Amino acid sequence: MNRKDKLVKRFKTLPRDFTFDEVVSLFQSYGFELTNKGATSGSRIKFYNAADQNAYIMHKPHPSNIIKGYIMRDILNFLLKNNYIK
């Protein structure tokens, strides 16, 4: 089991201590790039996959680096719906 598989397996359990850095790694493993939504976007960021033109927009968590549960479920649904995770 490689690093990506371990990260996906951990993510699927929806842990309460999943960090923003792990989300970035997860999206990057599927070919997404992290971009800022714009000059006035604040904490809003966008993961964009140029190959299939999918995008996921979210806010960076603050003040903590831990992703909230409802966002974890939303990301999981996005990745499942777009066939990145089976």
PyRosetta script that sets phi, psi and omega in degrees:
from pyrosetta import init, pose_from_sequence

init()
pose = pose_from_sequence("MNRKDKLVKRFKTLPRDFTFDEVVSLFQSYGFELTNKGATSGSRIKFYNAADQNAYIMHKPHPSNIIKGYIMRDILNFLLKNNYIK")
pose.set_psi(1, 122.5)
pose.set_omega(1, -178.7)
pose.set_phi(2, -85.5)
pose.set_psi(2, -179.1)
pose.set_omega(2, -175.2)
pose.set_phi(3, -62.0)
pose.set_psi(3, -41.5)
pose.set_omega(3, 180.0)
pose.set_phi(4, -63.6)
pose.set_psi(4, -44.3)
pose.set_omega(4, -179.9)
pose.set_phi(5, -61.9)
pose.set_psi(5, -39.7)
pose.set_omega(5, 178.6)
pose.set_phi(6, -64.9)
pose.set_psi(6, -41.3)
pose.set_omega(6, 179.5)
pose.set_phi(7, -65.1)
pose.set_psi(7, -43.1)
pose.set_omega(7, 179.1)
pose.set_phi(8, -64.6)
pose.set_psi(8, -43.0)
pose.set_omega(8, 179.4)
pose.set_phi(9, -60.9)
pose.set_psi(9, -44.0)
pose.set_omega(9, 177.8)
pose.set_phi(10, -64.0)
pose.set_psi(10, -43.1)
pose.set_omega(10, -178.5)
pose.set_phi(11, -62.5)
pose.set_psi(11, -40.7)
pose.set_omega(11, -177.9)
pose.set_phi(12, -61.7)
pose.set_psi(12, -22.8)
pose.set_omega(12, 178.6)
pose.set_phi(13, -81.7)
pose.set_psi(13, -4.4)
pose.set_omega(13, -178.8)
pose.set_phi(14, 51.2)
pose.set_psi(14, 59.3)
pose.set_omega(14, -178.7)
pose.set_phi(15, -67.2)
pose.set_psi(15, 154.8)
pose.set_omega(15, -178.5)
pose.set_phi(16, -83.1)
pose.set_psi(16, -5.3)
pose.set_omega(16, -178.1)
pose.set_phi(17, -117.0)
pose.set_psi(17, 25.4)
pose.set_omega(17, 179.2)
pose.set_phi(18, -74.6)
pose.set_psi(18, 128.1)
pose.set_omega(18, -173.3)
pose.set_phi(19, -97.0)
pose.set_psi(19, 166.0)
pose.set_omega(19, 177.2)
pose.set_phi(20, -62.6)
pose.set_psi(20, -38.3)
pose.set_omega(20, 178.9)
pose.set_phi(21, -61.8)
pose.set_psi(21, -36.9)
pose.set_omega(21, 176.9)
pose.set_phi(22, -68.0)
pose.set_psi(22, -36.5)
pose.set_omega(22, 176.5)
pose.set_phi(23, -64.0)
pose.set_psi(23, -42.2)
pose.set_omega(23, 178.0)
pose.set_phi(24, -60.6)
pose.set_psi(24, -45.8)
pose.set_omega(24, 178.2)
pose.set_phi(25, -61.9)
pose.set_psi(25, -40.1)
pose.set_omega(25, 179.5)
pose.set_phi(26, -61.9)
pose.set_psi(26, -50.4)
pose.set_omega(26, 179.9)
pose.set_phi(27, -64.7)
pose.set_psi(27, -40.8)
pose.set_omega(27, 179.8)
pose.set_phi(28, -64.2)
pose.set_psi(28, -30.6)
pose.set_omega(28, 178.8)
pose.set_phi(29, -68.3)
pose.set_psi(29, -18.8)
pose.set_omega(29, 176.0)
pose.set_phi(30, -101.9)
pose.set_psi(30, 12.5)
pose.set_omega(30, 174.9)
pose.set_phi(31, 90.4)
pose.set_psi(31, 12.3)
pose.set_omega(31, 178.7)
pose.set_phi(32, -85.0)
pose.set_psi(32, 149.6)
pose.set_omega(32, 174.4)
pose.set_phi(33, -114.5)
pose.set_psi(33, 142.3)
pose.set_omega(33, 178.3)
pose.set_phi(34, -86.7)
pose.set_psi(34, 123.9)
pose.set_omega(34, 177.5)
pose.set_phi(35, -130.8)
pose.set_psi(35, 155.3)
pose.set_omega(35, 174.3)
pose.set_phi(36, -81.8)
pose.set_psi(36, 138.2)
pose.set_omega(36, -175.8)
pose.set_phi(37, -66.0)
pose.set_psi(37, -24.1)
pose.set_omega(37, -179.3)
pose.set_phi(38, 165.4)
pose.set_psi(38, 175.6)
pose.set_omega(38, -177.0)
pose.set_phi(39, -65.2)
pose.set_psi(39, -31.3)
pose.set_omega(39, -177.9)
pose.set_phi(40, -109.6)
pose.set_psi(40, 28.4)
pose.set_omega(40, -174.4)
pose.set_phi(41, -81.5)
pose.set_psi(41, -13.5)
pose.set_omega(41, -177.9)
pose.set_phi(42, 66.9)
pose.set_psi(42, -123.4)
pose.set_omega(42, -177.9)
pose.set_phi(43, -92.8)
pose.set_psi(43, 5.9)
pose.set_omega(43, -178.9)
pose.set_phi(44, -77.1)
pose.set_psi(44, 131.1)
pose.set_omega(44, 179.0)
pose.set_phi(45, -131.2)
pose.set_psi(45, 163.8)
pose.set_omega(45, -178.9)
pose.set_phi(46, -133.2)
pose.set_psi(46, 133.7)
pose.set_omega(46, 170.4)
pose.set_phi(47, -99.5)
pose.set_psi(47, 123.4)
pose.set_omega(47, -175.8)
pose.set_phi(48, -126.2)
pose.set_psi(48, 131.8)
pose.set_omega(48, 177.3)
pose.set_phi(49, -109.0)
pose.set_psi(49, 108.4)
pose.set_omega(49, -176.7)
pose.set_phi(50, -69.2)
pose.set_psi(50, -28.7)
pose.set_omega(50, -177.2)
pose.set_phi(51, -62.9)
pose.set_psi(51, -46.2)
pose.set_omega(51, -179.9)
pose.set_phi(52, -117.2)
pose.set_psi(52, 8.0)
pose.set_omega(52, 174.6)
pose.set_phi(53, 57.4)
pose.set_psi(53, 36.3)
pose.set_omega(53, 172.6)
pose.set_phi(54, -91.2)
pose.set_psi(54, 148.4)
pose.set_omega(54, 178.5)
pose.set_phi(55, -140.6)
pose.set_psi(55, 145.2)
pose.set_omega(55, 174.8)
pose.set_phi(56, -130.5)
pose.set_psi(56, 125.2)
pose.set_omega(56, -178.6)
pose.set_phi(57, -110.1)
pose.set_psi(57, 134.8)
pose.set_omega(57, 178.3)
pose.set_phi(58, -151.3)
pose.set_psi(58, 172.7)
pose.set_omega(58, 174.6)
pose.set_phi(59, -100.9)
pose.set_psi(59, 141.7)
pose.set_omega(59, 173.1)
pose.set_phi(60, -67.0)
pose.set_psi(60, 138.0)
pose.set_omega(60, 177.9)
pose.set_phi(61, -70.9)
pose.set_psi(61, 142.5)
pose.set_omega(61, 175.8)
pose.set_phi(62, -155.5)
pose.set_psi(62, 150.2)
pose.set_omega(62, 1.8)
pose.set_phi(63, -78.2)
pose.set_psi(63, -14.4)
pose.set_omega(63, 179.1)
pose.set_phi(64, -84.6)
pose.set_psi(64, 164.4)
pose.set_omega(64, 179.7)
pose.set_phi(65, -98.6)
pose.set_psi(65, 3.7)
pose.set_omega(65, -176.1)
pose.set_phi(66, -86.6)
pose.set_psi(66, 135.1)
pose.set_omega(66, 179.5)
pose.set_phi(67, -80.8)
pose.set_psi(67, 134.6)
pose.set_omega(67, 179.6)
pose.set_phi(68, -71.3)
pose.set_psi(68, 155.4)
pose.set_omega(68, -175.7)
pose.set_phi(69, -60.2)
pose.set_psi(69, -42.0)
pose.set_omega(69, -178.0)
pose.set_phi(70, -68.2)
pose.set_psi(70, -29.9)
pose.set_omega(70, 176.6)
pose.set_phi(71, -73.9)
pose.set_psi(71, -37.9)
pose.set_omega(71, 175.8)
pose.set_phi(72, -58.7)
pose.set_psi(72, -45.7)
pose.set_omega(72, 179.2)
pose.set_phi(73, -64.6)
pose.set_psi(73, -38.0)
pose.set_omega(73, 179.0)
pose.set_phi(74, -65.7)
pose.set_psi(74, -42.7)
pose.set_omega(74, 177.9)
pose.set_phi(75, -64.2)
pose.set_psi(75, -43.7)
pose.set_omega(75, 178.8)
pose.set_phi(76, -60.2)
pose.set_psi(76, -45.4)
pose.set_omega(76, 178.2)
pose.set_phi(77, -61.5)
pose.set_psi(77, -40.6)
pose.set_omega(77, 178.2)
pose.set_phi(78, -61.8)
pose.set_psi(78, -47.2)
pose.set_omega(78, -178.3)
pose.set_phi(79, -68.2)
pose.set_psi(79, -35.5)
pose.set_omega(79, 177.5)
pose.set_phi(80, -70.5)
pose.set_psi(80, -44.9)
pose.set_omega(80, -177.9)
pose.set_phi(81, -61.8)
pose.set_psi(81, -35.6)
pose.set_omega(81, -178.4)
pose.set_phi(82, -96.2)
pose.set_psi(82, 13.8)
pose.set_omega(82, 174.0)
pose.set_phi(83, 61.2)
pose.set_psi(83, 33.5)
pose.set_omega(83, 172.9)
pose.set_phi(84, -85.2)
pose.set_psi(84, -38.1)
pose.set_omega(84, 177.9)
pose.set_phi(85, -115.7)
pose.set_psi(85, 141.8)
pose.set_omega(85, 177.0)
pose.set_phi(86, -106.3)
pose.dump_pdb("model.pdb")
